[in-house]
Amino acid sequence: MSDIGRYSVKQSGNLGLGQGGFNSITDTALNTGNWVAFKAVHGDAIIASSTSATGDNLPASMTLSEGDVVYGDFTAVTLSSGKILAYIG
């Protein structure tokens, strides 16, 4: 968690509101980027694997129910099924 203080309070709030934008991920390919949260939309999503800049990867085959949000410092994600919004940060 070496970069935990890289955002100001205002910037952190803006990230939480999605003001940094997002990527819509619907495929089962490896997707890379810099994201602060994943949200399942249009049904459940199964995250096959993820990579975190801090090493706090999500458990393999983690299911997010529709509307669920998981926060972290993600640099890669692969879905098994479903659709997520990956919030840029």
N, C-alpha and C positions, 0 to 999 in steps of 0.2 A: 504494500500500500504506500509506496514511495511518493506517488503523485496525488495523494488524497486531498491536498490543499491547493490543487492547481486551479480550481474554480472559486470565484468570489461567491458570497451568499446569493447575490442577484443572479449570477450566471448559473448557479446550481438550481435555483428556482425555475429559471427559463428552460434548462435542460429537462427538468421534471415535467414541464408543461409541453414538451416536444417542440420547442421553438428553434431547436437546431436542425429540425427536419427529420425525416425518417426514410428508410428503404423498405419497400414491400417485398417480402421474400416468400415465394410460393413453390420453388423447385427443390429438388433433393440434391443439388450440386453444392460444393463447398462455396460459401459466400464469405468474402472478407471485407472488413471495414473497421471503423472505430465507433462503437455503439455503447450506450449507457443503460439500455433497457430493451427487453423483448416483450411484446404483447401479442397474445393469441387473438386472432380475429376470424370471424366467419366459421366458428366451430373450434374444436380442440386442435392443438398442434403438438406433434412429437418432435422434440429436439434430439436428433441422433447423437450429435456431439457439438461441443463449443470449445473455444479457446479464450482464455481471459489473460489480459496483460499482467494481472497480478497473480496468476496461477490458480485462481479460484474457479476452475471449470465446473460447469453444471454436470450433474450425474448423467451418464449415458442413458439414452431413451427416456428422458424426462418428459412427462406429459404436462402441457399447460392447458387448462380448461379455457374455453372462450372467455375473454376479458381478463384473464390472469396476466400479471406483469411480473417479470423477474428483473432485478437491477444488478448491474455489475460493470466491469470495464472490459467489454468483449471485443475481440479482434477477428473472430471467425465463428461461423455457425453452419451446421448442416442439418436439414430437416429430414425426417422420415416421412412425414405427412403434415398436411394442414398449411396454414398461412400465418405469418407473424409480421408485425411492424417492428423494425429494428431502429430504435431512436438514436440518431447521430449525436455524438458528443465527444 
